């Protein structure tokens, strides 16, 4: 259903790099400009948090346990994201982008330890949207998130 582990990891790196390039190019003013519900600064905190909890979520799935953050899935993860905004309050763009890089690198290093045979393994945990929750699905969600939030920033046409 999903691409191989190595292909997904390459796609994650590509989506991450494009998003970070877009965020790096933002002026200080635009880093705090509203995109509706949040700002690029909030998106940065969001990615720091999601890079971290994706490790925890994948670890839980490998044990056949539901990731702790699934409770908030039907709420579009509003509570989880609000916690990240508070947990990572920095207003320094470079500091936040560096932390995204560090947490993304840690996530990728962890994901590389997972055998291909476990990538789409159904451990009995059902995603809140239905169908099995798998490591591949977690990674796919993060890839799509990097792409979506980058596009939100591009569409804001801050230029």
C-alpha positions in Angstrom: 0.0 0.0 0.0 2.8 2.4 0.9 6.3 2.8 -0.7 9.2 0.9 0.7 11.0 2.1 3.8 13.9 3.6 1.9 11.6 5.4 -0.6 9.4 6.8 2.2 12.5 8.0 4.1 13.8 9.7 1.0 10.4 11.3 0.5 10.4 12.5 4.1 13.8 14.0 3.6 12.7 15.8 0.4 9.4 17.1 2.0 11.3 18.2 5.1 14.0 20.0 3.0 11.5 21.9 0.9 9.5 23.0 4.0 12.6 24.2 5.8 13.9 26.1 2.7 10.5 27.8 2.5 10.5 28.6 6.3 14.1 29.8 6.2 13.2 32.3 3.5 10.6 33.9 5.6 11.2 37.4 7.0 11.0 37.8 10.7 7.6 39.5 10.3 6.2 36.7 8.1 7.4 34.0 10.5 4.8 35.4 12.9 2.1 36.3 10.3 -1.2 34.5 10.6 -2.0 31.7 8.2 -5.5 31.4 9.7 -5.3 29.1 12.7 -1.6 29.4 13.2 1.7 31.0 12.1 4.8 29.6 10.5 6.3 29.8 14.1 3.5 27.6 15.3 4.2 25.2 12.4 7.8 25.0 13.5 6.8 24.1 17.0 4.3 21.6 15.5 7.1 19.8 13.6 9.5 19.7 16.6 6.7 17.9 18.5 5.6 15.6 15.7 9.1 14.5 14.9 9.5 13.5 18.6 6.1 11.8 19.1 6.3 9.9 15.8 9.3 8.0 17.4 7.1 7.2 20.4 4.1 6.3 18.1 6.1 4.0 16.0 7.6 2.4 19.1 4.1 1.8 20.5 2.9 0.3 17.2 5.9 -2.1 17.2 4.7 -3.3 20.6 1.1 -3.6 19.4 0.0 -0.6 21.4 -2.0 2.4 20.3 0.1 5.6 20.0 -0.8 7.9 23.0 -1.8 10.8 20.7 -4.5 8.9 18.8 -7.0 10.1 21.5 -6.9 13.5 19.8 -7.1 12.4 16.2 -10.7 13.1 15.6 -10.1 16.6 17.0 -7.5 17.1 14.3 -4.8 16.9 17.0 -5.7 20.3 18.3 -4.9 19.5 21.9 -1.6 17.8 20.9 -0.6 20.7 18.8 -1.6 23.3 21.4 0.8 21.5 23.8 3.6 21.8 21.3 3.0 25.5 20.9 3.4 25.9 24.6 6.2 23.3 25.0 8.3 24.9 22.3 7.7 28.7 22.8 10.9 30.1 21.2 10.4 33.0 18.9 13.9 32.6 17.4 13.4 31.2 13.9 16.9 29.8 13.6 16.7 28.1 17.0 13.3 26.5 16.0 14.5 25.4 12.6 17.6 23.9 14.1 15.5 21.9 16.6 13.3 20.7 13.7 16.5 19.4 12.0 17.7 17.7 15.2 14.4 16.0 15.9 13.9 15.0 12.2 17.4 13.5 12.2 16.7 11.5 15.4 13.4 10.3 13.9 15.1 9.2 10.7 17.9 7.5 12.6 15.3 5.6 14.6 13.2 4.7 11.5 16.3 3.3 9.8 16.6 0.7 12.6 13.1 -0.7 11.8 13.3 -3.7 9.5 11.5 -3.5 6.2 9.4 -6.5 7.4 7.9 -4.3 10.1 7.2 -1.3 8.0 3.7 -2.1 7.1 3.1 -4.8 9.7 -0.4 -4.9 11.1 0.0 -5.3 14.9 -3.7 -5.1 15.6 -3.9 -1.4 16.2 -6.6 0.4 14.2 -6.1 4.0 13.1 -8.9 6.3 14.2 -9.8 6.7 10.5 -10.0 3.0 10.0 -7.6 0.4 8.7 -4.4 -0.7 10.4 -2.1 1.8 12.0 1.4 1.0 10.7 4.8 2.6 10.8 4.5 3.3 7.1 1.2 5.1 7.7 2.8 7.3 10.4 5.7 8.3 8.1 3.3 8.9 5.2 1.3 11.3 7.5 4.4 13.2 8.4 5.5 13.5 4.8 2.0 14.8 3.8 2.1 17.2 6.8 5.5 18.7 5.7 4.1 19.2 2.2 0.8 20.6 3.3 2.3 23.2 5.7 4.9 24.2 3.2 2.1 24.8 0.7 0.1 26.9 3.3 3.1 29.2 3.6 3.7 29.4 -0.1 0.0 30.1 -0.7 0.1 33.0 1.8 2.3 34.7 -0.8 4.4 36.6 1.8 6.6 37.9 -1.0 
